Amino acid sequence: MLKESIQQTSKELTHTTCQRIKKKWMTEDILELMENRRKNKHNKAEYDRINKEIRQKCKTAKEEWLNEKCKQIETEHKENPKSIYENVDNLLGRRKRTTTGCLKS
């Protein structure tokens, strides 16, 4: 009984939402097209047309986003030369590793 009440209370207090993980360069227009594509799975011709449009928009959006980031890196490099390495690592998805050191028992 106590366990059930705790579980029920925790479900009420912690509102979980399913948020789609998306790339940083994805636009709302692309996400809407993806939703529309999902709804049209039964209609192959419409699905293929929407899928082609999504691929084209993704390609252009990603290229524009990368160009913008590169321009930003170039301008920041003039002020802080070390920032170029951090920004390139962020673009490539590299993360700094944290070292924990030796553990003693």
C-alpha positions in Angstrom: 0.0 0.0 0.0 2.8 2.4 0.9 4.7 1.4 -2.2 1.7 2.0 -4.4 1.0 5.4 -3.0 4.6 6.5 -3.5 4.6 5.3 -7.1 1.3 7.1 -7.8 2.6 10.3 -6.2 5.8 10.2 -8.1 3.9 9.7 -11.4 1.8 12.7 -10.6 4.7 15.0 -9.6 7.1 14.0 -12.3 5.5 14.8 -15.6 7.4 13.0 -18.4 7.2 14.1 -21.9 8.5 12.4 -25.0 10.6 15.0 -26.7 12.1 14.1 -30.0 15.9 14.3 -30.1 16.8 16.3 -33.2 19.9 17.6 -34.8 20.8 21.3 -34.2 20.3 22.2 -37.8 16.8 20.7 -38.1 14.1 23.3 -38.7 10.4 23.3 -37.7 9.5 23.0 -41.3 11.5 19.7 -41.6 10.0 18.3 -38.5 6.5 19.1 -39.8 7.3 17.3 -43.0 8.6 14.3 -41.1 5.3 14.1 -39.2 3.4 14.4 -42.4 5.5 11.6 -43.9 4.8 9.4 -40.9 1.1 9.9 -41.4 1.3 9.1 -45.2 3.0 5.7 -44.8 0.1 3.9 -46.4 0.3 6.1 -49.6 3.7 5.2 -51.2 3.7 7.9 -53.9 3.0 10.7 -51.4 5.5 9.2 -48.9 8.2 9.1 -51.5 7.5 12.7 -52.6 7.7 13.9 -49.0 10.7 11.9 -48.2 12.6 13.4 -51.2 11.6 16.9 -50.1 12.8 16.1 -46.5 16.2 14.9 -47.8 16.7 18.1 -49.9 15.7 20.4 -47.1 17.9 18.5 -44.6 20.9 18.8 -46.9 20.4 22.6 -47.4 19.7 23.3 -43.8 22.7 21.4 -42.6 25.0 23.1 -45.1 23.6 26.6 -44.1 24.1 25.7 -40.4 27.6 24.5 -40.9 28.5 27.6 -43.0 27.1 29.8 -40.2 29.1 28.0 -37.6 32.3 28.2 -39.6 31.8 32.0 -40.0 31.3 32.2 -36.3 34.5 30.2 -35.6 36.4 32.5 -37.9 35.3 35.7 -36.2 35.9 34.3 -32.7 39.3 33.1 -33.8 40.5 36.7 -34.2 39.6 37.4 -30.6 40.6 34.1 -29.0 42.8 31.7 -31.0 42.2 28.8 -28.5 38.4 29.0 -29.1 38.8 27.6 -32.6 39.8 24.2 -31.3 36.9 24.0 -28.8 34.4 25.0 -31.5 35.7 22.5 -34.0 35.5 19.8 -31.4 31.9 20.8 -30.6 31.0 20.7 -34.3 32.6 17.2 -34.7 30.9 15.9 -31.6 34.0 15.4 -29.6 33.6 15.8 -25.9 36.2 16.3 -23.2 36.9 13.3 -21.2 36.9 13.7 -17.4 39.5 11.8 -15.5 38.6 10.4 -12.1 42.2 9.6 -11.0 43.1 6.7 -9.0 40.6 5.2 -6.6 41.7 4.1 -3.2 40.0 1.4 -1.3 
